[in-house]
């Protein structure tokens, strides 16, 4: 199965994929009706980068993902993915993992069927699997550690297995870009680290990854690049460089305590954070 996975992944990135940005926003303003979430945002994420977006609740992170995914229109500005407008991105070229809290776990579907759903983003219409597709699904499930769960209902597996299942669904079409909304929420610390290690491995195989998260300590431990966001970009860079009291206080609106020990960061807030009332 491991060899099958390696063969599948060889086709992910074209030879010229590093010649342009994976995500490029220029002068983007986003909102809902008269309510503006952020304005005149310009942002570039390089191909092959593993990036996390951090910021308080209701700061616009999810709206930013919706703009990048093309499911919510920008009021002004342009959004390009791998040098193409979002409406011209080839089906399957973009993988997405939603927040697990938004999933209906009572829906009668097995792990294999969830992964199979990812094939429909590539123009697939028939309801049965070909031999090649089944081999691909089984290889992906084995790579992500859910092979033994393929026949199980999603309600009967653990939180970590659910996250891996939806990750397999997003990867089954070999996308060049993977976007995840809070992939470590609702799981224990051990599973958080396992998921982030797995994403690191996937990134090293050539996929650009962008995720949102509230866990600053996990970001500091696992991600090479981070964007501090609060209705606009506050700062971006390596965690050791931009996780400072000044930047994090500006991002979260509260006094942040940062402890550095032997190259590691431990981050906590010393005062209640000033979360916004708006839910966008």
NUKOL-286901 format. One record per atom (N, C-alpha, C, O): x, y, z; residue in three letters. Coordinates in pm, whole numbers, padded with zeros to 5 digits, always signed. Layout:
REM residues N
XYZala/...
//
This chain:
REM residues 280
+00083-00121+00000unk/+00000+00000+00000unk/+00087+00126+00000unk/+00053+00226-00064unk/+00199+00121+00074unk/+00286+00238+00080unk/+00339+00274-00057unk/+00346+00392-00092unk/+00376+00172-00138unk/+00427+00198-00272unk/+00318+00259-00360unk/+00345+00349-00439unk/+00194+00209-00347unk/+00084+00265-00424unk/+00065+00412-00392unk/+00043+00494-00481unk/+00074+00445-00260unk/+00061+00586-00218unk/+00168+00673-00282unk/+00139+00783-00330unk/+00293+00624-00282unk/+00403+00702-00337unk/+00382+00728-00486unk/+00410+00838-00534unk/+00335+00628-00559unk/+00309+00645-00702unk/+00197+00747-00724unk/+00207+00831-00814unk/+00092+00739-00643unk/-00019+00832-00655unk/+00026+00976-00633unk/-00022+01066-00701unk/+00116+00997-00538unk/+00157+01131-00501unk/+00256+01194-00598unk/+00275+01315-00596unk/+00320+01113-00684unk/+00421+01166-00775unk/+00362+01266-00873unk/+00432+01354-00923unk/+00231+01253-00902unk/+00168+01339-01003unk/+00108+01466-00946unk/+00044+01541-01019unk/+00128+01491-00818unk/+00059+01603-00753unk/+00102+01737-00810unk/+00017+01817-00847unk/+00232+01763-00817unk/+00280+01896-00853unk/+00343+01897-00991unk/+00432+01816-01018unk/+00298+01985-01080unk/+00364+01998-01210unk/+00504+02053-01194unk/+00538+02111-01090unk/+00586+02035-01296unk/+00726+02074-01285unk/+00745+02223-01265unk/+00847+02265-01210unk/+00648+02305-01310unk/+00664+02449-01298unk/+00586+02506-01180unk/+00564+02627-01174unk/+00542+02419-01084unk/+00453+02464-00977unk/+00517+02566-00885unk/+00448+02644-00820unk/+00649+02565-00879unk/+00716+02658-00789unk/+00739+02796-00850unk/+00799+02882-00787unk/+00690+02817-00975unk/+00719+02942-01044unk/+00623+03054-01008unk/+00643+03167-01051unk/+00518+03025-00929unk/+00422+03127-00891unk/+00363+03093-00755unk/+00384+02984-00701unk/+00290+03188-00701unk/+00230+03169-00570unk/+00115+03069-00578unk/+00047+03059-00680unk/+00095+02994-00469unk/-00020+02905-00461unk/-00147+02985-00439unk/-00251+02955-00497unk/-00138+03088-00353unk/-00252+03174-00323unk/-00206+03319-00333unk/-00103+03356-00277unk/-00283+03400-00404unk/-00249+03542-00417unk/-00376+03626-00409unk/-00462+03618-00497unk/-00388+03706-00305unk/-00498+03800-00290unk/-00445+03941-00309unk/-00341+03977-00253unk/-00515+04020-00389unk/-00473+04157-00415unk/-00589+04252-00392unk/-00690+04247-00462unk/-00574+04340-00292unk/-00675+04442-00264unk/-00813+04387-00235unk/-00912+04445-00279unk/-00821+04277-00161unk/-00949+04209-00139unk/-01024+04271-00021unk/-00970+04285+00089unk/-01148+04306-00046unk/-01240+04349+00059unk/-01352+04246+00066unk/-01408+04208-00037unk/-01385+04201+00188unk/-01485+04097+00206unk/-01585+04137+00312unk/-01550+04207+00407unk/-01707+04093+00296unk/-01808+04123+00396unk/-01939+04056+00364unk/-01949+03978+00270unk/-02041+04090+00444unk/-02174+04034+00429unk/-02272+04151+00431unk/-02296+04212+00535unk/-02329+04182+00314unk/-02414+04300+00306unk/-02332+04426+00331unk/-02229+04448+00268unk/-02380+04507+00424unk/-02309+04631+00457unk/-02198+04610+00559unk/-02120+04701+00587unk/-02190+04490+00614unk/-02088+04462+00716unk/-01957+04420+00651unk/-01952+04318+00583unk/-01851+04496+00670unk/-01719+04466+00614unk/-01638+04388+00719unk/-01621+04434+00832unk/-01589+04272+00679unk/-01508+04189+00769unk/-01362+04231+00763unk/-01298+04248+00866unk/-01308+04247+00642unk/-01174+04302+00624unk/-01169+04372+00490unk/-01249+04343+00401unk/-01076+04465+00476unk/-01071+04546+00353unk/-00928+04560+00301unk/-00832+04561+00378unk/-00918+04570+00168unk/-00792+04595+00098unk/-00681+04500+00143unk/-00568+04542+00169unk/-00715+04373+00152unk/-00617+04272+00196unk/-00537+04221+00078unk/-00593+04176-00021unk/-00405+04228+00090unk/-00315+04166-00007unk/-00231+04062+00065unk/-00171+04090+00169unk/-00226+03943+00009unk/-00161+03830+00076unk/-00110+03733-00029unk/-00178+03706-00128unk/+00009+03681-00008unk/+00066+03582-00099unk/+00122+03465-00020unk/+00197+03484+00077unk/+00085+03344-00061unk/+00137+03222+00000unk/+00207+03142-00108unk/+00146+03106-00209unk/+00333+03115-00087unk/+00415+03049-00189unk/+00375+02904-00208unk/+00327+02839-00115unk/+00395+02853-00329unk/+00374+02712-00356unk/+00464+02628-00266unk/+00582+02659-00249unk/+00408+02523-00210unk/+00484+02434-00125unk/+00492+02476+00019unk/+00554+02406+00100unk/+00431+02589+00055unk/+00439+02640+00191unk/+00338+02569+00282unk/+00233+02524+00236unk/+00371+02559+00410unk/+00283+02505+00513unk/+00255+02620+00609unk/+00340+02657+00690unk/+00134+02676+00601unk/+00102+02801+00668unk/-00019+02785+00759unk/-00117+02720+00723unk/-00011+02846+00877unk/-00124+02851+00967unk/-00171+02994+00987unk/-00089+03086+00996unk/-00302+03014+00994unk/-00359+03145+01024unk/-00414+03140+01166unk/-00497+03055+01199unk/-00369+03232+01251unk/-00415+03237+01389unk/-00479+03372+01416unk/-00443+03473+01356unk/-00572+03374+01508unk/-00640+03497+01545unk/-00759+03464+01632unk/-00799+03348+01639unk/-00818+03563+01697unk/-00929+03537+01787unk/-01055+03496+01714unk/-01064+03508+01592unk/-01152+03447+01789unk/-01282+03415+01733unk/-01343+03538+01667unk/-01332+03649+01719unk/-01406+03519+01551unk/-01476+03625+01479unk/-01384+03733+01424unk/-01424+03849+01412unk/-01260+03695+01391unk/-01166+03794+01337unk/-01162+03792+01185unk/-01092+03873+01124unk/-01236+03699+01122unk/-01239+03693+00976unk/-01164+03577+00915unk/-01152+03571+00793unk/-01113+03484+00996unk/-01036+03372+00941unk/-01121+03284+00849unk/-01079+03250+00739unk/-01241+03249+00895unk/-01326+03163+00814unk/-01372+03235+00688unk/-01380+03174+00582unk/-01402+03364+00699unk/-01438+03442+00580unk/-01323+03442+00480unk/-01346+03430+00360unk/-01200+03455+00528unk/-01084+03452+00440unk/-01076+03318+00367unk/-01050+03314+00246unk/-01098+03208+00439unk/-01096+03077+00373unk/-01206+03067+00268unk/-01183+03014+00159unk/-01325+03119+00299unk/-01435+03115+00202unk/-01401+03192+00075unk/-01434+03150-00036unk/-01333+03305+00092unk/-01291+03384-00024unk/-01192+03305-00108unk/-01203+03302-00231unk/-01095+03241-00042unk/-00994+03162-00115unk/-01059+03042-00184unk/-01023+03008-00297unk/-01154+02978-00116unk/-01220+02861-00172unk/-01316+02898-00286unk/-01356+02811-00363unk/-01351+03025-00295unk/-01442+03069-00399unk/-01589+03047-00367unk/-01673+03056-00457unk/-01622+03018-00240unk/-01762+02996-00202unk/-01828+03123-00152unk/-01949+03127-00132unk/-01748+03229-00132unk/-01804+03359-00096unk/-01732+03464-00180unk/-01609+03469-00180unk/-01806+03548-00251unk/-01741+03644-00342unk/-01677+03761-00268unk/-01730+03810-00168unk/-01564+03804-00317unk/-01502+03926-00265unk/-01580+04046-00316unk/-01631+04045-00428unk/-01588+04150-00234unk/-01653+04274-00275unk/-01567+04346-00378unk/-01616+04394-00481unk/-01438+04354-00348unk/-01342+04411-00442unk/-01215+04327-00437unk/-01195+04249-00345unk/-01129+04345-00537unk/-01000+04277-00539unk/-01003+04148-00619unk/-01107+04108-00672unk/-00888+04084-00628unk/-00874+03960-00705unk/-00815+03850-00619unk/-00737+03875-00527unk/-00854+03727-00650unk/-00803+03608-00582unk/-00756+03511-00690unk/-00832+03476-00780unk/-00631+03468-00680unk/-00575+03375-00777unk/-00512+03257-00704unk/-00442+03274-00604unk/-00537+03137-00757unk/-00477+03015-00704unk/-00390+02954-00812unk/-00438+02920-00920unk/-00261+02940-00782unk/-00165+02890-00881unk/-00180+02965-01014unk/-00182+02906-01122unk/-00191+03097-01000unk/-00194+03188-01114unk/-00322+03179-01197unk/-00325+03224-01312unk/-00428+03122-01140unk/-00557+03116-01207unk/-00663+03178-01117unk/-00656+03166-00995unk/-00760+03245-01178unk/-00873+03296-01100unk/-00946+03179-01036unk/-00947+03068-01091unk/-01007+03202-00922unk/-01069+03092-00847unk/-01177+03020-00928unk/-01196+02900-00910unk/-01248+03091-01015unk/-01354+03026-01092unk/-01302+02944-01209unk/-01380+02878-01277unk/-01169+02947-01233unk/-01112+02867-01340unk/-01019+02758-01288unk/-00951+02692-01367unk/-01015+02740-01156unk/-00934+02633-01098unk/-00996+02499-01135unk/-01117+02480-01120unk/-00916+02406-01182unk/-00967+02277-01225unk/-01028+02202-01108unk/-00975+02206-00997unk/-01142+02131-01132unk/-01202+02050-01026unk/-01101+01951-00970unk/-01027+01888-01047unk/-01097+01936-00841unk/-01002+01845-00778unk/-00868+01907-00750unk/-00786+01847-00680unk/-00842+02027-00803unk/-00713+02092-00780unk/-00700+02153-00643unk/-00592+02195-00603unk/-00811+02158-00570unk/-00815+02218-00437unk/-00885+02122-00342unk/-00998+02082-00367unk/-00818+02086-00232unk/-00878+02001-00130unk/-00918+02082-00008unk/-00846+02174+00031unk/-01031+02048+00052unk/-01082+02124+00166unk/-01130+02030+00275unk/-01201+01933+00249unk/-01089+02060+00400unk/-01136+01985+00516unk/-01208+02083+00607unk/-01145+02174+00662unk/-01340+02068+00625unk/-01417+02162+00707unk/-01396+02136+00856unk/-01334+02037+00894unk/-01447+02226+00939unk/-01449+02201+01082unk/-01535+02080+01109unk/-01646+02069+01056unk/-01486+01988+01191unk/-01562+01867+01219unk/-01693+01897+01291unk/-01788+01819+01282unk/-01698+02010+01362unk/-01820+02046+01432unk/-01935+02077+01338unk/-02050+02081+01382unk/-01907+02099+01210unk/-02011+02131+01113unk/-02066+02007+01043unk/-02155+02018+00959unk/-02014+01889+01078unk/-02052+01765+01010unk/-02167+01696+01086unk/-02167+01691+01209unk/-02263+01644+01012unk/-02373+01567+01070unk/-02329+01421+01084unk/-02328+01346+00986unk/-02292+01383+01206unk/-02238+01249+01227unk/-02344+01140+01228unk/-02310+01022+01231unk/-02472+01177+01224unk/-02578+01077+01220unk/-02610+01033+01077unk/-02685+00938+01056unk/-02552+01101+00978unk/-02577+01065+00838unk/-02523+00924+00814unk/-02408+00896+00849unk/-02603+00835+00755unk/-02563+00694+00741unk/-02461+00673+00629unk/-02497+00644+00515unk/-02335+00688+00662unk/-02230+00675+00562unk/-02107+00612+00627unk/-02077+00640+00743unk/-02037+00528+00551unk/-01916+00463+00601unk/-01793+00547+00570unk/-01800+00643+00494unk/-01682+00509+00630unk/-01556+00578+00605unk/-01521+00571+00456unk/-01481+00671+00397unk/-01535+00455+00396unk/-01504+00440+00253unk/-01591+00533+00169unk/-01542+00594+00073unk/-01719+00544+00204unk/-01809+00630+00127unk/-01775+00777+00143unk/-01789+00854+00048unk/-01729+00817+00262unk/-01686+00956+00283unk/-01567+00987+00191unk/-01565+01090+00125unk/-01469+00898+00189unk/-01352+00920+00104unk/-01393+00923-00043unk/-01342+01004-00120unk/-01486+00835-00080unk/-01533+00830-00219unk/-01598+00962-00261unk/-01591+01000-00378unk/-01660+01033-00166unk/-01724+01161-00198unk/-01625+01259-00259unk/-01664+01345-00339unk/-01498+01248-00223unk/-01398+01338-00279unk/-01381+01322-00428unk/-01337+01416-00495unk/-01416+01206-00482unk/-01403+01183-00625unk/-01504+01264-00705unk/-01481+01294-00823unk/-01616+01301-00643unk/-01720+01373-00716unk/-01680+01517-00747unk/-01741+01580-00833unk/-01579+01569-00678unk/-01532+01705-00709unk/-01458+01710-00841unk/-01426+01818-00891unk/-01430+01594-00899unk/-01355+01589-01024unk/-01444+01548-01142unk/-01396+01492-01240unk/-01575+01578-01131unk/-01666+01552-01242unk/-01714+01409-01251unk/-01762+01366-01356unk/-01703+01333-01142unk/-01746+01193-01143unk/-01895+01186-01112unk/-01942+01255-01022unk/-01971+01103-01186unk/-02116+01098-01168unk/-02169+00959-01131unk/-02272+00949-01064unk/-02102+00853-01172unk/-02156+00720-01147unk/-02137+00681-00999unk/-02037+00719-00939unk/-02231+00606-00942unk/-02230+00581-00797unk/-02147+00461-00752unk/-02144+00431-00633unk/-02080+00393-00842unk/-02001+00278-00804unk/-01853+00304-00833unk/-01818+00389-00914unk/-01769+00229-00765unk/-01625+00247-00777unk/-01566+00156-00883unk/-01602+00039-00893unk/-01474+00211-00962unk/-01396+00126-01051unk/-01287+00057-00969unk/-01263+00093-00854unk/-01223-00041-01028unk/-01116-00111-00959unk/-01002-00015-00923unk/-00946-00021-00814unk/-00969+00073-01018unk/-00861+00170-00994unk/-00897+00265-00881unk/-00813+00297-00796unk/-01022+00312-00879unk/-01066+00403-00773unk/-01063+00335-00638unk/-01022+00395-00539unk/-01108+00211-00633unk/-01108+00139-00504unk/-00965+00120-00453unk/-00940+00133-00333unk/-00872+00089-00544unk/-00732+00075-00504unk/-00680+00208-00449unk/-00608+00210-00348unk/-00715+00319-00515unk/-00672+00451-00471unk/-00727+00484-00333unk/-00654+00533-00246unk/-00855+00456-00312unk/-00918+00484-00182unk/-00854+00400-00073unk/-00827+00451+00036unk/-00830+00273-00100unk/-00770+00186+00002unk/-00626+00228+00032unk/-00582+00222+00147unk/-00554+00270-00072unk/-00417+00317-00050unk/-00416+00443+00035unk/-00334+00458+00125unk/-00509+00535+00006unk/-00517+00659+00081unk/-00557+00631+00226unk/-00501+00689+00319unk/-00654+00542+00244unk/-00698+00507+00380unk/-00585+00443+00459unk/-00569+00469+00578unk/-00507+00359+00392unk/-00393+00296+00459unk/-00288+00399+00497unk/-00233+00394+00607unk/-00261+00492+00407unk/-00161+00597+00433unk/-00202+00683+00552unk/-00116+00725+00630unk/-00333+00709+00567unk/-00381+00798+00673unk/-00428+00723+00797unk/-00482+00784+00890unk/-00408+00592+00799unk/-00436+00516+00921unk/-00581+00485+00948unk/-00619+00463+01063unk/-00665+00482+00842unk/-00808+00449+00863unk/-00850+00329+00776unk/-00969+00309+00752unk/-00753+00252+00730unk/-00785+00137+00644unk/-00875+00037+00716unk/-00968-00016+00655unk/-00849+00013+00843unk/-00929-00084+00919unk/-01069-00032+00951unk/-01153-00107+01000unk/-01094+00095+00922unk/-01225+00156+00952unk/-01313+00170+00829unk/-01424+00222+00838unk/-01267+00125+00713unk/-01335+00155+00588unk/-01482+00116+00588unk/-01564+00186+00529unk/-01518+00006+00652unk/-01657-00040+00651unk/-01737+00012+00770unk/-01855-00018+00783unk/-01674+00088+00857unk/-01742+00137+00976unk/-01819+00266+00947unk/-01779+00345+00862unk/-01929+00285+01020unk/-02005+00410+01014unk/-01923+00519+01082unk/-01854+00493+01181unk/-01929+00641+01029unk/-01844+00749+01083unk/-01878+00783+01228unk/-01793+00837+01300unk/-01999+00752+01272unk/-02035+00783+01411unk/-01962+00690+01509unk/-01952+00720+01627unk/-01912+00576+01458unk/-01851+00475+01545unk/-01700+00482+01551unk/-01637+00392+01608unk/-01639+00586+01492unk/-01493+00597+01496unk/-01454+00717+01582unk/-01538+00801+01615unk/-01327+00725+01618unk/-01280+00830+01708unk/-01268+00963+01635unk/-01275+00970+01513unk/-01249+01072+01715unk/-01231+01204+01657unk/-01111+01211+01566unk/-01116+01273+01460unk/-01003+01149+01607unk/-00883+01149+01523unk/-00904+01073+01393unk/-00856+01115+01288unk/-00977+00961+01399unk/-01006+00885+01278unk/-01100+00962+01185unk/-01089+00954+01063unk/-01193+01037+01244unk/-01282+01120+01162unk/-01203+01228+01088unk/-01226+01252+00970unk/-01110+01291+01159unk/-01028+01394+01095unk/-00946+01335+00982unk/-00932+01397+00877unk/-00891+01216+01003unk/-00811+01151+00900unk/-00898+01109+00781unk/-00853+01112+00666unk/-01022+01070+00810unk/-01114+01030+00703unk/-01146+01149+00612unk/-01143+01135+00490unk/-01175+01264+00671unk/-01206+01382+00589unk/-01081+01436+00520unk/-01089+01497+00413unk/-00965+01413+00581unk/-00840+01449+00514unk/-00819+01359+00392unk/-00776+01406+00286unk/-00850+01231+00406unk/-00841+01139+00292unk/-00936+01180+00181unk/-00901+01172+00063unk/-01057+01224+00218unk/-01153+01271+00117unk/-01097+01390+00039unk/-01113+01398-00083unk/-01031+01480+00110unk/-00976+01599+00045unk/-00857+01566-00044unk/-00833+01635-00143unk/-00783+01460-00011unk/-00661+01428-00084unk/-00680+01329-00198unk/-00589+01310-00279unk/-00797+01266-00207unk/-00814+01156-00301unk/-00795+01199-00446unk/-00761+01117-00530unk/-00817+01327-00476unk/-00797+01376-00613unk/-00659+01437-00634unk/-00636+01503-00736unk/-00568+01416-00541unk/-00430+01465-00551unk/-00426+01615-00577unk/-00369+01659-00678unk/-00484+01697-00487unk/-00484+01842-00509unk/-00345+01902-00490unk/-00260+01845-00423unk/-00325+02018-00550unk/-00200+02091-00530unk/-00208+02178-00405unk/-00106+02216-00348unk/-00331+02209-00363unk/-00352+02299-00250unk/-00454+02237-00155unk/-00561+02193-00198unk/-00420+02233-00027unk/-00508+02176+00075unk/-00538+02284+00179unk/-00447+02345+00235unk/-00668+02307+00204unk/-00712+02407+00301unk/-00792+02339+00410unk/-00882+02259+00382unk/-00760+02370+00535unk/-00826+02307+00649unk/-00873+02414+00747unk/-00798+02505+00781unk/-00997+02401+00792unk/-01054+02495+00888unk/-01055+02428+01026unk/-01134+02337+01052unk/-00968+02474+01114unk/-00958+02423+01251unk/-00942+02270+01255unk/-01026+02203+01316unk/-00838+02215+01193unk/-00825+02069+01188unk/-00793+02003+01321unk/-00806+01881+01333unk/-00751+02081+01422unk/-00716+02020+01550unk/-00818+02051+01659unk/-00794+02020+01775unk/-00931+02110+01623unk/-01033+02139+01724unk/-01113+02013+01755unk/-01139+01931+01667unk/-01151+01998+01880unk/-01235+01887+01920unk/-01164+01754+01936unk/-01229+01652+01954unk/-01031+01754+01930unk/-00956+01630+01952unk/-00855+01651+02064unk/-00821+01765+02097unk/-00807+01541+02122unk/-00715+01554+02235unk/-00576+01596+02187unk/-00549+01599+02067unk/-00490+01628+02283unk/-00356+01681+02250unk/-00276+01581+02168unk/-00207+01621+02074unk/-00283+01453+02203unk/-00208+01351+02129unk/-00253+01349+01983unk/-00169+01343+01892unk/-00384+01353+01960unk/-00436+01352+01824unk/-00399+01479+01750unk/-00369+01475+01630unk/-00400+01594+01820unk/-00357+01719+01758unk/-00217+01707+01699unk/-00193+01743+01584unk/-00125+01654+01780unk/+00013+01640+01734unk/+00023+01539+01619unk/+00101+01558+01526unk/-00056+01431+01626unk/-00054+01331+01519unk/-00103+01392+01387unk/-00044+01368+01282unk/-00211+01470+01394unk/-00265+01533+01273unk/-00165+01631+01213unk/-00145+01633+01092unk/-00102+01712+01298unk/-00007+01811+01248unk/+00119+01745+01193unk/+00175+01791+01093unk/+00164+01636+01256unk/+00277+01561+01200unk/+00241+01505+01063unk/+00321+01510+00970unk/+00120+01452+01052unk/+00074+01396+00925unk/+00068+01504+00818unk/+00110+01482+00704unk/+00015+01622+00853unk/+00010+01732+00757unk/+00150+01775+00715unk/+00173+01811+00599unk/+00244+01772+00809unk/+00382+01803+00775unk/+00438+01706+00672unk/+00507+01747+00578unk/+00408+01576+00690unk/+00453+01475+00594unk/+00391+01500+00456unk/+00459+01490+00354unk/+00261+01532+00454unk/+00192+01558+00328unk/+00250+01681+00259unk/+00268+01681+00137unk/+00279+01783+00337unk/+00340+01903+00281unk/+00475+01873+00217unk/+00507+01926+00111unk/+00555+01790+00282unk/+00687+01755+00227unk/+00675+01674+00098unk/+00772+01663+00024unk/+00558+01618+00071unk/+00537+01544-00053unk/+00489+01635-00166unk/+00459+01587-00275unk/+00480+01767-00140unk/+00457+01862-00248unk/+00327+01939-00245unk/+00300+02015-00337unk/+00245+01922-00142unk/+00116+01990-00137unk/+00127+02116-00051unk/+00178+02111+00061unk/+00080+02228-00105unk/+00072+02352-00028unk/-00043+02339+00071unk/-00153+02297+00034unk/-00019+02376+00198unk/-00121+02360+00301unk/-00145+02493+00370unk/-00051+02563+00409unk/-00273+02528+00384unk/-00315+02646+00460unk/-00422+02602+00558unk/-00521+02539+00520unk/-00402+02634+00686unk/-00501+02597+00787unk/-00524+02711+00884unk/-00439+02799+00901unk/-00640+02708+00948unk/-00669+02800+01058unk/-00666+02721+01189unk/-00698+02602+01191unk/-00629+02788+01296unk/-00626+02721+01425unk/-00625+02824+01537unk/-00583+02938+01519unk/-00673+02780+01654unk/-00666+02863+01774unk/-00549+02824+01863unk/-00518+02893+01960unk/-00484+02713+01831unk/-00382+02657+01920unk/-00244+02714+01886unk/-00174+02662+01800unk/-00207+02819+01955unk/-00078+02884+01929unk/+00040+02793+01961unk/+00141+02796+01891unk/+00027+02713+02065unk/+00139+02626+02103unk/+00162+02516+01999unk/+00276+02480+01972unk/+00055+02464+01942unk/+00070+02364+01837unk/+00134+02426+01713unk/+00218+02364+01649unk/+00093+02549+01681unk/+00152+02620+01568unk/+00301+02641+01591unk/+00383+02616+01502unk/+00336+02685+01711unk/+00477+02711+01742unk/+00561+02584+01732unk/+00680+02591+01698unk/+00500+02469+01760unk/+00575+02343+01761unk/+00585+02279+01623unk/+00683+02210+01594unk/+00486+02301+01537unk/+00477+02221+01415unk/+00482+02299+01285unk/+00525+02244+01183unk/+00439+02425+01283unk/+00427+02495+01156unk/+00546+02586+01128unk/+00592+02656+01218unk/+00597+02585+01005unk/+00712+02669+00972unk/+00675+02814+00943unk/+00762+02902+00949unk/+00547+02842+00912unk/+00508+02977+00875unk/+00369+03006+00932unk/+00282+02918+00932unk/+00350+03128+00980unk/+00223+03162+01044unk/+00182+03304+01007unk/+00266+03392+00990unk/+00050+03325+00996unk/-00007+03457+00972unk/-00092+03494+01092unk/-00186+03422+01125unk/-00061+03605+01157unk/-00144+03658+01265unk/-00249+03748+01201unk/-00216+03843+01130unk/-00376+03717+01226unk/-00484+03781+01152unk/-00592+03830+01248unk/-00634+03759+01339unk/-00636+03955+01226unk/-00750+04009+01299unk/-00812+04119+01214unk/-00773+04235+01221unk/-00910+04080+01133unk/-00973+04170+01036unk/-00870+04233+00941unk/-00886+04345+00893unk/-00766+04159+00919unk/-00656+04202+00834unk/-00529+04135+00885unk/-00527+04083+00997unk/-00425+04138+00805unk/-00301+04073+00845unk/-00224+04162+00941unk/-00192+04277+00909unk/-00193+04108+01058unk/-00113+04180+01157unk/+00035+04159+01130unk/+00114+04253+01132unk/+00072+04034+01105unk/+00212+04000+01078unk/+00218+03861+01020unk/+00124+03783+01036unk/+00326+03829+00953unk/+00350+03692+00909unk/+00498+03662+00915unk/+00582+03751+00902unk/+00530+03534+00934unk/+00669+03493+00944unk/+00680+03361+01019unk/+00581+03291+01040unk/+00801+03328+01059unk/+00823+03207+01137unk/+00775+03231+01281unk/+00790+03341+01334unk/+00716+03128+01345unk/+00664+03146+01481unk/+00764+03207+01577unk/+00728+03294+01656unk/+00889+03164+01573unk/+00989+03217+01666unk/+01016+03365+01643unk/+01062+03435+01734unk/+00986+03414+01523unk/+01012+03554+01492unk/+00893+03644+01522unk/+00911+03757+01568unk/+00771+03596+01499unk/+00656+03686+01512unk/+00568+03656+01634unk/+00477+03734+01664unk/+00592+03547+01703unk/+00518+03525+01827unk/+00585+03603+01939unk/+00657+03549+02022unk/+00559+03733+01936unk/+00609+03823+02038unk/+00491+03880+02115unk/+00377+03874+02068unk/+00518+03934+02233unk/+00410+03991+02313unk/+00340+04103+02238unk/+00217+04114+02244unk/+00416+04185+02169unk/+00358+04298+02097unk/+00265+04252+01985unk/+00152+04302+01975unk/+00309+04159+01903unk/+00229+04114+01789unk/+00107+04035+01836unk/-00003+04056+01784unk/+00125+03946+01932unk/+00012+03866+01978unk/-00089+03948+02056unk/-00209+03922+02050unk/-00042+04048+02129unk/-00134+04138+02198unk/-00215+04217+02097unk/-00335+04237+02115unk/-00150+04263+01991unk/-00221+04335+01885unk/-00322+04244+01816unk/-00429+04289+01776unk/-00288+04116+01803unk/-00377+04021+01736unk/-00497+03985+01823unk/-00610+03980+01775unk/-00471+03960+01950unk/-00576+03906+02037unk/-00638+04009+02132unk/-00743+03982+02191unk/-00576+04124+02148unk/-00633+04225+02236unk/-00618+04195+02383unk/-00695+04246+02464unk/-00521+04113+02420unk/-00495+04083+02559unk/-00347+04064+02581unk/-00272+04044+02485unk/-00302+04071+02704unk/-00160+04058+02734unk/-00119+03911+02724unk/-00177+03825+02791unk/-00022+03882+02641unk/+00022+03745+02614unk/+00154+03718+02684unk/+00247+03798+02677unk/+00161+03604+02749unk/+00285+03561+02813unk/+00355+03459+02723unk/+00294+03360+02682unk/+00481+03485+02691unk/+00558+03397+02604unk/+00684+03353+02678unk/+00764+03435+02721unk/+00699+03223+02690unk/+00816+03166+02755unk/+00898+03092+02650unk/+00846+03004+02581unk/+01025+03127+02638unk/+01115+03059+02545unk/+01214+02975+02625unk/+01281+03025+02716unk/+01223+02846+02590unk/+01314+02757+02661unk/+01372+02657+02562unk/+01300+02578+02502unk/+01504+02663+02547unk/+01578+02572+02459unk/+01516+02565+02319unk/+01501+02458+02261unk/+01482+02683+02267unk/+01430+02692+02132unk/+01282+02663+02118unk/+01230+02665+02007unk/+01212+02636+02229unk/+01070+02607+02225unk/+00992+02723+02285unk/+01041+02795+02372unk/+00868+02741+02236unk/+00781+02847+02284unk/+00664+02790+02363unk/+00608+02687+02327unk/+00630+02858+02473unk/+00508+02827+02548unk/+00431+02957+02559unk/+00483+03056+02609unk/+00305+02956+02513unk/+00228+03079+02502unk/+00100+03068+02584unk/+00031+02966+02578unk/+00069+03173+02658unk/-00055+03177+02736unk/-00098+03323+02749unk/-00016+03414+02732unk/-00226+03345+02778unk/-00272+03481+02800unk/-00283+03508+02950unk/-00334+03425+03025unk/-00235+03623+02991unk/-00238+03657+03133unk/-00362+03735+03171unk/-00393+03749+03290unk/-00435+03787+03070unk/-00561+03857+03094unk/-00665+03802+02999unk/-00627+03749+02894unk/-00794+03814+03029unk/-00897+03765+02938unk/-00884+03831+02800unk/-00865+03952+02790unk/-00893+03749+02696unk/-00878+03802+02562unk/-01003+03878+02520unk/-01114+03842+02559unk/-00983+03980+02442unk/-01093+04068+02400unk/-01157+04015+02273unk/-01132+04068+02165unk/-01238+03911+02285unk/-01304+03854+02169unk/-01416+03947+02121unk/-01480+04015+02201unk/-01437+03947+01991unk/-01538+04034+01932unk/-01674+03967+01938unk/-01684+03845+01948unk/-01780+04049+01931unk/-01916+03996+01936unk/-01963+03941+01803unk/-02047+03852+01799unk/-01909+03995+01695unk/-01953+03952+01564unk/-01916+03806+01539unk/-01809+03763+01581unk/-02000+03731+01472unk/-01978+03587+01455unk/-01926+03550+01317unk/-01917+03431+01287unk/-01893+03643+01234unk/-01847+03609+01100unk/-01702+03561+01105unk/-01644+03527+01002unk/
//
